[in-house]
Amino acid sequence: MASSSQIAFGPLGDTITFAAVTPTPPAAVQAPVHPTTNTSVGQYRIINDSTVTVFLGVGKTSAAAISNAGAVATSIPLLPGTDEVLRFSPDAFFTGKSASGTATVYITPGQGL
């Protein structure tokens, strides 16, 4: 395991936010990782700051992220109040569809756990 995956999470880029809604996910936003080393993956702290589940869509393009958020099988469910650190490509796009109503999702690119 890479030594950078054993350190505390440190931000390496600006936090982005979007409002996950239903029935259609909003346009996807990109959260680029500003690397400190040559890497083909980025780590992202993802927070679902709401009281509803969000189906997170991630993709290499905005269209792919929207498509992935549209189905349970291709999305990542974020339970209410979730605070996760996940790995994706360093130029990933993100969006989400909420189970009901509107949910605010924050994504901070970085490195570490």
N, C-alpha and C positions, 0 to 999 in steps of 0.2 A: 504494500500500500504506500502511495506517495506520502512523503513527509508533510506536504501541504494539507493533506486531508486529516491530519492529527492535531491541527492547531485550532484555536478558537476562531469563530467566524469573524472576518474583518471585511468591511465594505471596500469594493474596488470599482465603484461607479455610482451613478445617481439612482436613488430610489424612484421607481415609477409606480403609478397607481392607476387603477381603472375600476369602473363600476360594473360589476357583473349583473346582468339582468336576464330575465326570461321573457319570451321564448327564444330570442336570438342573441348570441354573444355580440358584444361591440367590436369595432375594429381592433385588431391586435396591436400591441405596443412592443417595442424592442427595448431590452435592458442589457446593453453591451457591457461585458466585463473588461475592465482595463487591466490586462495581465501584467503581473510582475515577473512572470517567466513565460517561456513559450509553452502554450498549452492548447489542446484542442477541445477542452471542456471548461465550463464555468460552474460555479456553485451559486445558488440563489437562495436567499432567505425569503420565504413566501408566507405572508400573513393574511388570513381570512378574518378581517375585523368586522364580523357580522354574526347574526343569529341564525343564518341559513347555510346549507351546504352549497358550495360552489364547485362546478365541474370545470377544472382548469384545462385549457387547451394550449399546447405548446407545439411550435413548428418552426421550420427553417424560413417560412414566409408567413405573412399575415393571413393569407387564405388558408394555409395548412393549419395554423393555430385555431382559426375560426371553425374549420371543419372538425378538428379533433375535439373541440369543446362541445360540439353539437351532439355527441353520442357518449353514453356512459362507457362503452367498451374502449373508446379511444381517448378518454379524458382521465384526469387525475382528480378524484373526489377530495375536496378540502372541507373537512367538518367545521362547524362554527367554532371560531376562536383558534383555529389551527395556526401553529407557528412551526414551519418546516424548513429544513435546508436540503435542497435537491440539486442534482447535477444535470446540466444540459449543455448543448453547444454554446460557446461564448457569445453568439450573435442570435440567440433564440428570440422568437416572438411569443407573446403571452396574451391570452384573453380568457374569459370564462363565462359560463352560463349559470345563473343561480337557480336553485330549486324552486324559489318563489321570491317575489319582490326584488329588491336591489341589495347587493352586497359590495362592500369596498374591499379590494385586494391590493396589498402592497408587496412589491418585489424589489429586493436589493441585491444587485450582483456583488460577488465577492469570492473569498476563499476561506476554507475552514469549516468546522462543524458548528 
